[in-house]
Amino acid sequence: MEFSKRRLKLAADQRNAYPHSLQFYLQPPTENISLIEFENFAFDRVKLLKAVENIGVSHVKGHESYQSKLEAEIRKLKFSYRENLEDEYDARRKDHISHFILRLAYCQSDDLRRWFIQQEMDLLRFRFSILPRDKIQDFLKDSHLHFEAISKEEKTFSEKDILDSSFSSSETSVPESESVYKIPFADALDLFRGRKVYLQDGFAYVPSKDIVAIILNEFRTKLSKALALTARSLPAVQSDERLQPLLNHLSHSYTGQDYSTLGSAGKISLDQIDSLCTKSFPPCMRQLHKALRDTHHLRHGGRMQYGLFLKGIGLTLEQALQFWKQEFIRGKMDPDKFDKGYSYNIRHSFGKEGKRTDYTPFSCLKIILNNPPGQGDYHGCPFRHSDPELLKQKLQSYKISPGGISQILDLVKGTHYQVACQKYFEITHNVDDCGFSLNHPNQFFIESQRILNGGKDMKKEPIQPETPQPKPSVQKTKDASSALASLNSSQEVDMEGLEDYFSD
């Protein structure tokens, strides 16, 4: 009997801690969590916000396809989304804690803050759109938004004025299910500017269909101020050697598959590369391949980006040495000079020399954010680093239709470089929706081959067995993930100690 009472009390405490599937994140978490949980929550939230961005660009916000895809992504990552679901405590706790962790990572620059605020607003908009109407008033109250729904009598008395201001001319009455909120005029300026609200005695009468605009504006204002406060306290957080590696890399981290050669070595032959380039290479690698064939040389940045990509799609070490040597010799390079100056670097990238680090192919984020190309370079992301007019000419040479080019350039103008590449994939493969979020050049290649081969992976090419070599030791990388993974998972981050960084 005592046990049952304790269980009921725990369930009630959990409901009180997170009464809704959405929140304004007014209070920071104060519990202790392990470093592993800290890291996992953070990376899952990054994945969620990037999915929010990609789906928002690819689909009309509020449309059925947008709603279903975003809900599927939230469910997959195990965040809260539905108000009436049972056993939502863990998902809501994860949502709460992960939001505050990302505040620490995304308060460090204006660009990061803008991106974070926009994605969090879109996530809140989605959650509010599926919030049951009978829960809206409770949510407003818990978010310290003092917006009271007017009585039926008051709604009937002012119905004509509200209709004229906030509804289409075809509607003859305010729907019975539509609540109307009496809001201070200063909180409804956006609706007032658009002449979409009825004003009386210093108050705006806002139907529930328009209340989301005011809620989002309040959320943006509060979150913007909170990020500014967090930024001021950031040096104190970064002094913690357990958190500093993660926070420094989190905003620019790639959290997907590494696309190493494991299981793919020998899947392609050198004779296939030219045809595969036209059919299945992303524009960044297609650009590098053309430059290599034309000039018979690539600078270090291009060799690293393209060489690791080829390694990831299945080129073996012997094939890579042969491929690069043949091409450089065509450029009048002496074979001995290649062997002395370049073969070492190729072997090094395969983990056969130096510290024997087995390097993995570059992700889209790494290509976009690191080592921008200079004069005479061909590496980088064409969508990020090319002049719009040159990019347009390049897309025309790839036989992209004028309408497709216009869509891609619009995405580039909005700085959605990966989504622009995804649109290029959909156009060149004649699919309306590729069904994935593009994050890696090797992902582009694999998904292309899957479509072209009717859903099957590439057949492995027969190759000569390599001379057995000792398995290289893998160097401990200095990124956030490995730094935290090397710590004992039983260590805990005192969330109560972090509370000072989110408030005055």
N, C-alpha and C positions, 0 to 999 in steps of 0.2 A: 504494500500500500504506500509506504514511504517512497519507494522507488518510483512508482507511478506519479506521485505528486512532484517529485524532482524533475521527472521528464516533462510534465506539463508546464512547470515553472520555466524550464530551459526553453521550451518551444515558445512560450510567451515572451521571454526575454529576447529571443532571436527575432520575433516579429516586431517587437518594439525598436530593436536596433536598426532594422531596415524595413520600414513599413511599406515601401513602394519599390517598384522595379526601376524607377528613375529617381534622381535626386540632384540637388544643387551643390553637393559636396561642401556643405558649410562647416562641418566639423572634421578635422583630420583624425585618422585612426590612432588609437593609443595602446594597442595590444602588441605583444611580442610575436615576431614571425621569424622563421629560419631564413638564412641567406638564399637557400635554394628556392624557397617559395617566393622570396622577394624578386629574384631573377626571373622565375617562371611567370609570375603575375605581370612583370614589366614587359617581357617580350610578347606575351599573349595580347596585352593591350595595344602594343605597337602594331601587331598583326591586325587587330580589330580596326584600329583607326585607319590603317592603310587600305583595308577592305572597304571601309566607309567612303574613303576618297575615290577609290577605283570604281565602285558601284555607282557612286553619285555622278561620276563623269560619264559612265557608259549607259546609264538609264535615267529616265526622268524621275526626279525626286517625288515620292508620293504615288507613283504609278505602281500597278500591281506587281510588275516584274521587279521593280526596285525593292518593294516591301518584302517579297518572298526571298530574294537573294540575300538581302541584308539580315533577315531573320535567320536564314540557314547558316550564315557566317557567325552570327552571335551564338546560336545553339552549338555549332561545332567547337567554338572556343570556350564554351561553358560560362558565358556571362548572362546576367539577368536581362529579361526582355518582356515577359508576360506578368501582369499584375496578379492573376488568380492561380498561378501554378503552385503546386505543393513543393516542399523541399527546396525553396529558392534561397535559403539563407547563405549557403556556400557561394552561390553565384553572385549574390548581392554584396557579400563581404569581399569577394575578389574584385568586383567592379569598384567598390569604394577604395580599397587599398591601392589598386593598380593606378587609379586616377591620380592619387597623390604622389605616387612614385614618379609618374611621367611629368608631373609638374616640376619636379627637381631636374629632370633631363631637358625639358622643353622651355625652360625659362631663360635659357642662356643667350638667346639672340632674338631680335625682332622677327626675323623670318620663321624661326622655330615657334615662337609664341603665336604668330598669326596662323600658322598651319595647325597647331594644336587646338587653338580656340575654334577654328572653323570645323574641324572634324568632330570635336566634342559637341558643338552646336547641332551638327547634322545628326549625331547619335541621339541627342536629347529630343530633337524634332521627331525622329522615328519612334522613339519610345512613347512620347506624348501622343502620337497619332493613334497608337493602339491601346492607350489608357482608357479603361471604361469610364463613361461619362459620370457615373455616380462616385467615382474616385477622384475626380478632378479637384473638387473643393478641398478634400483632405490633403491632396498633394500641394495645393497652393498654400494652405495653412502651415504645413510642415516645412515649406520652403520660405516661410516668412514673407509671403506675398499676400498682402491684405486686400484681396480682391473678392468681394462678396457678390454672389448671384442675387439679382433683385427678385422680389416676390412676383408671383403670377399676376397679381393685381396691378403692380407697377409696370410690368411688361405689357399688359393689355392696354393700360392708359397711354403709354408712349409708343405703342406698336407702329403706328403710321410713320412717325419720325425715324424710328429705328429701321424700318423697312426701306424708306427712301434713302437712307445713308449707307446701309450695310448689305443690302440684298439686291438681286437683279430685279429688273422691272417686271419680269414674268411672275414673281412670287407675290401672292396676295396677303400672306400672313406669316408671322414668325413661327416656324415649326415648333410644335409643343415640346419636342425633345431638346430644342436649342435653348440652352441657358444664356442669359445676358448678364454681363458683369459690369458693375459700377466702379470705374477706375479713375483715379486722379488724372486730370488732363495732361499733366507733365509726363506721365508714364505711357501716353498713347500718341506721342508726337508723330511717329511714322504713319500711323493710320490717319491722323489729322492732315498731314501733308498730302496724302493721297485722296483726301475727301471721302474716306471710307468709314466714318464713324459719326454718331450723333452726339453732340455736346450740349450739356445743360448744367448751369450753376457750377461751373468749374470741374465737372465730371464727364468722362467719356463712357458711353453705353456700348460695350463691346460684346458681340455674340461669341459663343465658344469657338466657332469656326475661325475667328480672327485672334483669339486670345494667345495662340501659340507665338505670334509675332512679338507680342509684349513680353511673354515669358522668355523667349530667346534673347531679346534685347537686355533684359535684367540679368540673365545668365552670363551673357558676354561681358557686361559691365563688371559683374562680381569676379568672374574668372580672370579678366584682364588685370584688375587691381591685385588679385591674389598672386598672379604670376610675377608682378612687379615686386611685391613684398618678398616672395620666395627668392627672386634673383638677388636681392640685397643680402640675404642670409646664406647664399650658396657657398661662399668660401668656407664657412664653418662646416658644412656638410662634406665638401670635397676633401677636407682634412682627414676624414675617416677613410683609411686605406682599404677598408672592405668595400666601400660603396663607390669610391672615386673611379675605378676602372669601368664599372658598369655605366655610371652616369655620363662619363666622357664619351662612350661609344654608343650608347643606347639610341640616340636620335638619328645616327647615321648607320645603324647596324643592319645587316642582312640576316634574316632569321630562317631562311628556307634551306632547301637541300643544297649540298655543296657541289654536286655534279662532278665528283672525282672520277677517275677512270675505273674504279672498282667495278668489275663485271662488264665493262664496255670496251676494254682494250682489244684491238684487232677487228672491230666491227666495220671499219671502212678501209678501202685501199686507196693508194695515192691517185689512181686513175679516176676515182669517183669524186674527188674534191671539187673539180670545176663544175660538174653537173649539180652536185649537192649545194654548192654556193648559190646558184641561181634559184634553186627550188626551196631550200630549207635554211639558209643562213639569215640571221637578222641583219638589218642594214649596217650596223657597226662592223660586223665581221665581213660582210659582203664588200664594204668599202676598203677594209684592210687587204682582203684577198686581191681585189682589182689593183690596188696600189703595188702590191708585191709582184703581181704578174707584169705590170707595166714598167716598174722601175727596177725590179729584181733586187730590191732592198727595202728594209723597214728599220726605223730607229728602234731604240731599246723599248720605249713605251708600246709601240706597235707590235714588236716581237713578243713581249710579255702577254699582252691582251689576246693576240691572235693565237700564239703558241699554246697557251693554256686552254683556250677554247677548243683547239684541234685535239689536244690531249683529252679533254673532257668528252668529245664525241667519239673517241676510240682510237686515235692515232697512237701507236706504240712508240717507244723511245727510238728504236731502229728506223721506223718509218719517218719520225720527225727529223732525225739527223739527215736522212736521205732527201726529204722534202726541202728542207732549208738549204742544204748544200747544193742541190741541183739548181735551185732558183738563184742563189747568190753567185754561183759560177757563171750563169747566163749573163750576169751583170759584170762580167770580166774580172771577178775576184779570183785570186789564186787559191787553189784547193788547200794548200798548206796554210795560208792565212786564215781560211775558214776554220780548219781543224784547230789552230792555235788560239784564235780569237773568239770563236762563236760556239763551237761544239761543247765547250765546257759549260756555257750558260744554259744550253738546252738540257744537258745531263743534270745540271743543278736544279732546273725546274721540275725534273722528274724525281728528285730526291736521291740522285746517285752521286752527288758531289757535295763538298762543303759540309754544312751542318745536317745534310740529308733530310731537309724538310720537303715533304711531298706536297708541293703547292697545288691549290685548287683553282679552277677557273674563276675569273672576276664576275661578280654579280652586277646587275644594272646600277645599283646604288654606288658601288665602288667606281664604276666607269664614269658615272655622272658627276660624282662629288670629288674624286681624287685625280690629280695629275692632268689638268686640262691640256689639250694639244696646243703646240706652238707652230710657228712657221715651218713647213716641211714635214709635219707630223700627220699621221692618218688615224691615230687611235682616238679614243673618246666615243661619245654618243652623238650621232648625226643630228638627232632631235634636240639635243642640248647645246652642242658646240658649233653647229653649222649656221651660217647666215641664212635667213629664211628664203631668199631668192635662190641661193645655191641648193638648199634642201628641196625646193620646188623643182628645180631642174633635175636633181638626182631622182626624185620620185617619178618625174615624167619619163626618164630613161628606163625606169623599172616598169613602165607601161601601166602606171596607176591612173585611173580615170580622173578627169578634172574635179568631179564631185568628191571622190575619195581624197584627193590632194587637199581640197578645201577643208574637209573634216579633220585631216591630220594636222594641217597648219593651225586650225583653230585650237586644237588641243595643245600644240606646242606654244602658242601665244599665251595660253593659260597656265604654262609651266607644267603641264601633265605629260612629261616626256615618256614615261613607261606606258601610259595609256595610249599615247600616240603610236608607239611601237606595236601595241596590242591591236590597234585599229588597222595598222599596216598588215599585221598577220591575218586578220579577218578578211581584209580586202584581197590579199594575194592568195588566200586559201578558199575564198568564196564561201565563207560561213558568216551567218548573222551574229552569232555569239560564240566565241571560242570556248567559253565555259571555265576559264581560269584567269587568275590575275598574273600578268607577266612580270617576273622579277629577275629573270636570269637569261642571258643569251643562249645557254645550253638548254634551258627549258623551252625556248622558242624552237630550237632544232628538234628536240625530242617530240614535242607536240606536232610539229610540221610533219615529221616522218610518220607519226601515228596516223595522221589524217591521210597522207599520201599512200600509205600501205594498208589502208582500210581498217585501221584500229590495231594493227600489229606492229611490234617493234622491228627494227632492222635485223636482217639476217646477218649472222656473224661471218666475216670473210675468213677463209682458211689462211693461216699464217704459219711461218716457220717458228718453232719454239725458240724463245730467247735463252741465252746462257744463264743458268741459275745464278742469282746474286743474293747475298745476305739481305734480309729484310731491313730497310732503313729504320732507324729510330725516329719517331715523330717529335719534332721540336715543340716545346711548350710555347704556344703562341701567347702574345701579350694582350690579346683582346679581352673584352669584359667577360665573355662567357667562360673562358678557361681560367681566368683569374679567380672567378667566384667558385668555379667547380673544384678548384684545388683546395678550397676551404672546407672545413668539416661542416657537414650539413646540420649538425646539431647546434652550431653557433646561431645566435639569434640577433636580429636587429631590433633594438628597442624603439618601437614606433612612438612610444610616449616621448622619447627624447627628440624625435623629429617634429613634434607638434609645434615647437617654437618657430620652425622655418616656414610655416604656412600662415602665420598670423603676426599682428603687430607686436 
